[in-house]
Amino acid sequence: MSDLSQIVKAYDVRGTVPDQWDERAAEALGAAFAQVLNGFGEQDGEVLVAHDMRATGPGLAAAFAAGVRAEGRGVIELGLASTDMLYYASGALGLPGAMFTASHNPAQYNGIKMCRSGARPIGQDTGLAEIRERAQALLDKDEARPADASVAPAERRDLLADYAAYLRQLVDLSGIRPLKVVVDAGNGMGGYTVPAVLGDTVLPALPLEIVPLYFELDGTFPNHEANPLDPANLVDLQRAVIEHGAEIGLAFDGDADRCFVVDERGEPVSPSAITALVAARELAKHPGSTVIHNLITSRAVPEIIREHGGEPVVARVGHSFIKAEMARTNAIFGGEHSAHYYFRDFWFADTGMLAALHTLAALGEQSLPLSVLAAEYERYVASGEINSTVADQAAKVAEVRAAYPQADADELDGLTLRFPDGAWFNLRASNTEPLLRLNVEAPTRERMTALRDEVLDRVRR
């Protein structure tokens, strides 16, 4: 019997199949999802169900759909999809949905990202805890559901072309200069969505020459993990950009909701720089709007937002916090250090593909190489996220805080200490592992390195 407390996380469901969860658990989660939707007042309409390229996806998705249908709700099966394609369907059709994916996790994992109609997120405090409790109760009964002739219907629908057309009308690339673009899909869902959005498989061709890397859908990830935040997984993309003389490289994670950018030299462009670049573009269309950023993006981000007439608002790390702040403030855009990008024009949901379109447009609308363009948005030196295993996280954070009494402290999400010279660091605990995560930024590399090493010494001592 599955213990759902082991797989239901803060924002989604995630675990190994079949030892942590299986199709019976998926069916119970589907039934519980339908029940909780009724409690939200969303009794009407079908439930959208989609899955990525993992081998266990079709079976788990079908079982979840069976649980939904047994509760009297119809199901629209989208089949293969990226996570942001599921969000598109939820927003465009006004229906709740469930996406079966484990994002960048290894092949033995699978999971579910659930949303209410309009792509509104479901997390622990917004329905996920209740879904877990109801599903666990169904599993604990250990009773097979009887065949029921009155089970609600299911239909299959292909929304790939609609999704591509919607994104293209948000960012027009038809008039940009020709660009050669290397795209590493990591054998994930980018191999399905990139040809539709950036290529010519369903819509007219754009002035883009796409050089594909690992577009074959394969949930075993035979070439490298589909996690572009790990530098090891960018090596093939960096090499290909240089070998092909491309202007830009794009890397997507497994479910293609995150996008990482590489410049013409094969050098990574920080997600903070992409956040600032896209914010500037969106503020040009919507002056005075609010833009959300999480507290470990570069301090250049709020600076640039203000310089372009916008209002920066900081939020905790995590998509549920970003989406909640975006809805509360009606923000035009939001960005995270993890390469998640959120758009008001996309129901406040995250889509790496739309961020990629903005980046391609910014590059193609002028003549400078990406390295020069991106340098306008990269003002400081960052360490990137560094993890340390710590037995007592709270005690260690308190120890580090006491070591810097002169620093300005902020405890919105973990501990952030800011220094008079512009340097800062954030130290926060992982929600799921005995880890402390450190991010450091400073005006110079020397200052960043010295502060990073000093804090790490205290954390690991």
SULNOR-V67124 format. One record per run of one state. SS is the DSSP state (@ for helix, = for strand, . for the rest). FROM is the first residue (numbers start at 1). TO is the last residue. If there is no record, write none. Layout:
<<SS:FROM:TO> <SS:FROM:TO>>
This chain:
<<.:1:3> <@:4:6> <.:7:7> <=:8:8> <.:9:12> <=:13:17> <.:18:20> <=:21:21> <.:22:22> <@:23:39> <.:40:46> <=:47:51> <.:52:56> <@:57:70> <.:71:74> <=:75:80> <.:81:82> <@:83:93> <.:94:95> <=:96:100> <.:101:108> <=:109:116> <@:117:119> <=:120:121> <.:122:123> <@:124:126> <.:127:127> <@:128:141> <.:142:153> <=:154:156> <.:157:159> <@:160:170> <.:171:178> <=:179:184> <.:185:189> <@:190:197> <.:198:207> <=:208:213> <.:214:230> <@:231:244> <.:245:247> <=:248:252> <.:253:258> <=:259:262> <.:263:267> <=:268:269> <.:270:270> <@:271:285> <.:286:289> <=:290:294> <.:295:298> <@:299:307> <.:308:310> <=:311:315> <.:316:318> <@:319:329> <.:330:332> <=:333:335> <.:336:340> <=:341:343> <@:344:346> <.:347:348> <=:349:350> <.:351:351> <@:352:364> <.:365:369> <@:370:375> <.:376:380> <=:381:382> <.:383:385> <=:386:389> <.:390:392> <@:393:402> <.:403:407> <=:408:410> <.:411:414> <=:415:418> <.:419:423> <=:424:429> <.:430:434> <=:435:442> <.:443:444> <@:445:460> <.:461:461>>
